[in-house]
Amino acid sequence: MIRASRSGVAATKPRPWRPEAIVVARPSDRTKGEVVIGGLRIPCALGRSGPKTTKREGDGATPRTLLVPVAILLRPGPFRPRTRLPVRLIRKDDGRCDDPASFRYNKPVKLPFAAGHERMWRDDALYDVVIDTDWNLVPALRGRGSAIFIHIAREGFRPTEGCIAFTPKGMRSFLSRIDRIRGLRVL
């Protein structure tokens, strides 16, 4: 936030400093890596194309950038993280538009929805806990890649479509520290 000073020169109001979690891909398998928060290392799955500087819709890459968590979506159940982030329960008619031609691109939608979309209520456990990030949200640039989520990993840390995924235990560990970090820096 900028405020005026007595000298007429704009000064920046100090904000509390928070470190970034670091996401590092394994050199031997770019689809697997770890998230480092201080001395803690949490294994994770990454996109099938590994980290990439230039992200495009459908490329399977995890974007090399700072991903800032903006909200948490949960399936109904006993798990309730303590966080400053907004938390919302996932409903059976929740979706996310992933069709670059749609005016709802990279926005939440209610199902049924005519354009291409992803269902948030899944038969598997991948979206039991979803951390939405700021990737390509405002403005949503067509073709730059739809939502990058942090979610539960498939068995054996199989690659994602570009998201970051943890085991349920890893997700709990990450969520216990989420308010202490600024975001995830993908290297």
CORCORLIN-V430547 format. One record per residue. N is the residue number from 1. SS is DSSP state (a for helix, b for strand, c for the rest). OMEGA is omega in whole degrees, -180 to 180 (999 if undefined). D_FIRST is the distance of its C-alpha to the first C-alpha in whole Angstrom. Layout:
BEGIN
n = [N,N]
ss = [SS,SS]
omega = [OMEGA,OMEGA]
d_first = [D_FIRST,D_FIRST]
END
This chain:
BEGIN
n = [1,2,3,4,5,6,7,8,9,10,11,12,13,14,15,16,17,18,19,20,21,22,23,24,25,26,27,28,29,30,31,32,33,34,35,36,37,38,39,40,41,42,43,44,45,46,47,48,49,50,51,52,53,54,55,56,57,58,59,60,61,62,63,64,65,66,67,68,69,70,71,72,73,74,75,76,77,78,79,80,81,82,83,84,85,86,87,88,89,90,91,92,93,94,95,96,97,98,99,100,101,102,103,104,105,106,107,108,109,110,111,112,113,114,115,116,117,118,119,120,121,122,123,124,125,126,127,128,129,130,131,132,133,134,135,136,137,138,139,140,141,142,143,144,145,146,147,148,149,150,151,152,153,154,155,156,157,158,159,160,161,162,163,164,165,166,167,168,169,170,171,172,173,174,175,176,177,178,179,180,181,182,183,184,185,186,187]
ss = [c,b,b,b,c,c,c,c,c,b,b,b,c,c,c,c,c,c,b,b,b,b,b,b,b,c,c,c,c,c,c,b,b,b,b,b,b,c,c,b,b,b,b,b,b,c,b,c,c,c,b,b,c,c,c,c,c,c,c,c,c,b,b,c,c,b,b,c,b,b,b,b,b,b,c,c,c,c,c,c,c,c,c,c,c,b,b,b,b,c,c,c,c,b,b,b,b,c,c,c,c,c,c,c,c,c,c,b,b,b,c,c,c,c,c,c,b,b,b,c,c,c,c,c,c,c,c,c,b,b,b,b,b,c,c,c,c,c,c,c,c,c,c,c,c,c,c,c,b,b,b,b,c,c,a,a,a,c,c,b,c,c,c,b,b,b,c,a,a,a,a,a,a,a,a,c,c,a,a,a,b,b,b,b,b,b,c]
omega = [180,176,-179,175,-180,-179,-179,179,-180,178,179,176,-178,176,178,-179,174,-179,175,168,-178,177,-177,176,175,177,-177,180,-174,178,177,180,176,175,-177,176,-174,179,-178,177,-179,178,-179,170,178,-179,-177,177,-178,178,179,178,-180,-178,177,178,175,-177,179,-178,169,-175,174,-176,171,177,-178,177,-179,-179,176,177,-176,166,176,-179,-175,-175,178,-180,173,-176,174,-179,174,179,180,177,177,177,-176,-180,178,176,176,-178,177,180,-178,-180,-177,175,178,-177,178,177,173,178,174,180,2,-179,-172,-177,179,-177,174,176,177,177,-175,177,177,-175,-174,-178,174,173,180,173,178,179,-178,-177,173,-180,-174,-10,175,-179,-176,176,-178,-179,179,-169,168,-179,166,-173,-180,-176,170,176,178,-180,175,-176,176,175,-179,-179,172,-175,180,166,176,178,178,178,178,179,179,-178,179,-179,-171,-180,-179,-178,177,-178,179,179,180,-180,999]
d_first = [0,4,7,10,13,16,17,15,14,10,9,6,6,8,9,12,14,17,19,21,24,26,29,32,35,38,40,43,42,38,38,38,35,33,30,29,27,28,32,32,33,34,36,35,36,34,35,39,38,36,32,32,29,30,30,32,33,36,36,36,33,31,28,27,23,20,21,18,20,19,22,26,29,32,36,37,39,38,35,32,29,27,24,20,20,22,26,28,32,34,36,39,38,35,34,32,33,33,35,33,35,34,31,30,30,28,27,29,33,35,39,41,39,41,39,38,36,36,37,35,38,40,44,43,40,38,35,36,32,30,26,25,22,20,22,23,21,19,21,24,26,30,32,29,30,29,28,27,28,29,32,35,38,41,44,44,41,42,39,37,36,33,31,31,33,34,38,37,37,35,32,33,32,29,28,28,26,23,20,21,20,17,19,23,23,26,28]
END
